[in-house]
């Protein structure tokens, strides 16, 4: 994508255990921003598990998110429809 000029800037938000491993070769001269739920060797922290993981009365026996994605979504919902910059989002997420 970079070689073909398919983006000017790009942002990745990745919620997964060890998700930091997905971006080992990012360079500072690239216009790529990657925010991950964890580093390359750690799990992320699950949220909405057990009795909180019920949809339409059905217990799902799983977790529906993690601390990273839940914080991001709740932050976005708290500002919608107001504008929040990527820098502001980053400050909340870290």
C-alpha positions in Angstrom: 0.0 0.0 0.0 2.8 2.4 0.9 4.8 1.7 -2.3 1.7 2.3 -4.4 0.7 5.5 -2.6 -2.7 4.1 -1.6 -2.8 6.2 1.6 -1.6 9.5 2.9 -1.9 8.6 6.6 -3.4 5.4 8.1 -4.4 4.5 11.7 -4.8 0.9 13.0 -6.6 0.1 16.3 -6.0 -3.6 17.1 -7.7 -5.5 20.0 -6.0 -8.8 20.5 -3.6 -10.5 22.8 0.0 -9.9 21.8 -1.3 -7.4 19.2 1.8 -5.3 19.4 3.6 -8.1 17.4 1.7 -7.0 14.3 3.8 -3.9 13.8 7.4 -4.8 14.4 8.8 -2.9 11.5 7.1 0.4 11.6 9.4 3.2 10.7 9.2 6.8 12.1 9.1 8.2 8.6 5.9 6.3 7.7 2.6 8.0 8.2 1.3 5.0 10.1 -0.2 5.1 13.6 -0.9 1.8 15.4 -2.6 1.5 18.7 -2.7 -2.0 20.1 -4.4 -3.6 23.1 -1.1 -5.1 24.4 2.5 -5.4 23.5 4.0 -8.3 21.6 4.3 -10.6 24.5 1.3 -9.9 26.8 -2.4 -10.6 26.9 -4.9 -7.8 26.8 -7.4 -7.5 29.6 -10.9 -8.9 29.0 -14.0 -7.0 29.8 -17.8 -7.9 29.8 -17.2 -11.5 30.8 -19.4 -14.1 32.6 -22.6 -12.5 33.8 -21.9 -9.3 31.8 -21.6 -11.4 28.6 -25.4 -11.8 28.0 -27.2 -10.9 24.8 -31.0 -11.0 24.6 -31.0 -13.2 27.7 -28.5 -15.7 26.4 -25.2 -16.2 28.4 -22.4 -16.4 25.8 -19.7 -18.0 28.0 -17.1 -15.6 26.6 -15.9 -12.1 26.9 -17.3 -9.4 24.7 -14.4 -7.0 24.7 -11.2 -5.9 26.3 -10.1 -2.9 28.3 -8.6 -1.3 25.2 -11.6 -1.5 22.9 -14.2 -0.8 25.7 -12.3 2.4 26.7 -12.0 3.5 23.1 -15.7 2.9 22.3 -16.9 4.5 25.6 -14.6 7.5 24.9 -16.0 7.9 21.4 -19.6 7.6 22.6 -18.9 10.2 25.2 -17.8 12.7 22.5 -20.2 11.9 19.7 -21.1 14.0 17.7 -18.4 16.3 18.8 -15.0 16.2 17.2 -12.1 14.6 19.1 -8.7 14.6 17.6 -6.6 11.4 17.2 -4.1 13.0 19.7 -7.0 13.3 22.2 -8.0 9.7 21.6 -4.4 8.6 22.1 -4.1 10.4 25.4 -7.3 8.7 26.7 -6.2 5.3 25.4 -2.7 5.2 26.9 
